[in-house]
Amino acid sequence: DNIGALLRGTKREDVERGQILCKPGSVKPHTKFKAEAYILTKEEGGRHTPFFTNYRPQFYFRTTDVTGVVHLPEGTEMVMPGDNIAMEVHLIVPIAMEEKLRFAIREGGRTVGAGVVASIIA
């Protein structure tokens, strides 16, 4: 959910897109999680080519985006457009997230996949 809030004593430049408002200590930011994702086909507007471990797209959670590094499961060499995949993601900066949070996978200004946080690792 989104709200509008007046925060007395807080300057506009102190607030960044993607930040959350919560009780102190109630939410922990994370950088590593297991995800279930679907990669769009080129007909759906997605990638034309497969990707491999160490693929670095943007992950959009709620209103924020962050670069993440994809790690494919042992024995999975590549992910083709149209595939469903269980993968591990390592974000370059921590963000507030919980299991079942949905996200979009984007590259070059277009959405190439969608997924859900299956479990938090760290």
Buried (B, 14 or more C-beta within 10 A) or exposed (E): EEEEEEEEEEEEEEEEEBEEEEEEEEEEEBBBBBBBBBBBBEEBEBBEEEBEBEBEBBBBBBEBBBEBBBBBEEEBEEBEBBBEBEBBBBBEEEBBBEEEBEBBBBBEEEBBBBBBBBEBEE
